[in-house]
Amino acid sequence: MSTFRRSLRKTSLCAAWLLLAASGGAGAQSLLSLYTQARAYDSSYQAALAQYQADLASAEQARAGLLPNVALSAGALRSRNELYGPRASVNGGNENVAVNATQPLYRPANTATYEQGLRKAESAQAQLEIADQDLIIRLSQAYFNVLASRDSLAFVRAQKTAVAEQLASAQRNFEVGTTTVTDSREAQAQYDLVLAQEIAAENELRVRQLLLAQLSGVPSAQPIEPAQPLALPALTLDDPTPLVTEAQSQHPTVRRALMARDTAELETRKAEAAGLPTIDATVGYQLTHARNGGTLNSPDRRNDASVGVTLNLPLYAGGSIQNRIRETLSLEDKARIDLEGARRQVDQNVRTAFLNLLSNRSSVRALEAAEASSQSALEANQLGYEVGVRINIDVLNAQSQLYATKRDLAQARYNVLLGGLQLRQAAGNLTAADVELLNTQLAAPPATAPVPAAPRALPPSSGRTAPTAAPGLNAAPSALRPVPGATAR
């Protein structure tokens, strides 16, 4: 291998390793660690958690209607009466302390309110699960996007090295007169295009890193470089029907709709209870200390105790009770329709996520075959270029095709991993345990990540000495001058 080719290959390897070291070295975070930190930082999840705690407190308030109501009251009064007669004035007053308690015995509206509180607590729990699952998906999407952008940048840089070698080869052949300026200009154009792609890939990586940092609360969040080759979990289901059946009863969205339906039915019971009697037990005790303005100004003490039952029977409320019942019955119908709609939506989401996962897995297999084919095609074009049956643009196109396939394959593998999480979210059973399992599959020392291999350098034509440097890799096409007497192809 010539000195020039060894130099370029060494530069390519060093650049790729430096990229991986910078992106997946010390201080990198796993998906599980970022998820743990995101739960304490993400504003959407924190807002959902605060709402959950508020809903639990609101649900607990409903118990108050079934428990005794105890009140303590106290008072003091002083009076002065001006009289006409031998005695000019009389002073008096009293102090009293009273304790009263009321225990509902029969209040069907209060019972329905209490049961609504239980449903509200269950609905709050389901809503928090939805927020947690949404956080897992958003964070995983951002995590895999950063990994995909890293791969894309590594492939672009490897392609840049390969195109630089092709450009140098075209320039050498042009200088000795075996090719025209067309080959050099085509290679220069491809090189400039790859430079633009590198700039775009670098910017995309920075933007996606910012999003990951925003979600996790870790300013310098860097995903750990995953194991290579990336292990894809096996798909054990051929039919999503079992998942659909489970999701239609256990999905948090369905459970919330179910609680809403139950709450609407209980609201009808409350409306009907407005026309029913209520019965309360009452207990009271009052101590009174009266001071009368008598001769001896002697105190007068009095203790009163009472126990009773109070019956309240509504007779006529202007028709509001009947109208309220009609309203709640219509709301019941709406809640049932919403529940059925939630089940249908879950059915669609599960089947869609399942089909997407199947498609992504098939794409991985197809792209793996395409990668091998693209590698073979590139080698064939390189060999054809050496013997003169292929032109320079054929090699450049084959290089572009190979690295585009590598990039798409890496993205497809991440899509499979994310699709597995999305399928579990659609089924309603996505939990932190799934993040931990996926984290185990991804975890690997950064050094195990493979370096994208650059295509082999083209040897110079026989009888010509390859230069040790490639002059003018960034030269504009106009700077390339044809050798006098060169034959155009």
Secondary structure, 3 states (H helix, E strand, C coil): CCHHHHHHHHHHHHHHHHHHHHHHCCCCECHHHHHHHHHCCCHHHHHHHHHHHHHHHHHHHHHHHHCCEEEEEEEEEEEEEECCCCCCEEEEEEEEEEEEEEEEEECHHHHHHHHHHHHHHHHHHHHHHHHHHHHHHHHHHHHHHHHHHHHHHHHHHHHHHHHHHHHHHHHHHHHCCCCCHHHHHHHHHHHHHHHHHHHHHHHHHHHHHHHHHHHHCCCCCCECCCCCCCCCCCCCCCCCHHHHHHHHHHCHHHHHHHHHHHHHHHHHHHHHHCCCCEEEEEEEEEEEEEECCCCCCCEEEEEEEEEEEEEECCCCCCCHHHHHHHHHHHHHHHHHHHHHHHHHHHHHHHHHHHHHHHHHHHHHHHHHHHHHHHHHHHHHHHHHHHHCCCCHHHHHHHHHHHHHHHHHHHHHHHHHHHHHHHHHHHHCCCCHHHHHHHHHHHCCCHHHCCCCCCCCCCCCCCCCCCCCCCCCCCCCHHHCCCCCCCCCC
